[in-house]
Amino acid sequence: MSQHVAEDQRIFERLSAELPSRIRKENSDQERSVLVKNLSAEGANILSTEEVFLNDQLSLLFEYPNSVQPLEVKGEVVWVGKEDPLFWKVGIQFNKINLMQTSRILTTPA
């Protein structure tokens, strides 16, 4: 069963996005592509073709032009639901609120 945070409980605005990204589970080198559907300073909603599980610790990795390393944001899976037969919809709550990182993610051209 998926659990969603009610809109009125959010402190920061959640902005719609279509950002290709990658995730990596804690203590793993394996990365997989995902699509960030919306984002705030507190968390993100992603689509994944591979299942992730409640309470998984993840790193969300964003690529930037002219940057050697991706921007890494760590968080925890707080809800999971099946979007359709091909995709899992996943809610990630970031471990630390970082307004500067969120701003950089949303303002950097793809």
C-alpha positions, 0 to 999 in steps of 0.5 A: 500500500502506498502512503502519500504526504498530504499536500497541506503538510508540506513546508516547501513548494513541490515543483513539476519536473521532467528531469532524467537522473540516476539513483544508487542504493546505499552501499552499492555501486550500481546506478539506474536511470530514473525520471524525476517527476517533481521536486522540492527542498524536502524530497522528490517523486520519481519513476523507475522501471525497477522496484525499490522498497520502503525505507531504502536509502538512496542517492539521487544523482543529477548531471550538470553541463561542464561538471565532472561529478554529478550533484548527489542528494541522499534520501529515504524511500517513504512511499512506493506505488505501481504507476503502470505495468512498466513503472514504479512511482517512488517518493523520496524524502531527502535526509537534509533540506538544501535549498541551494541544491534544489535551486541548482537542480531546477535552474540548470539547463538539461 
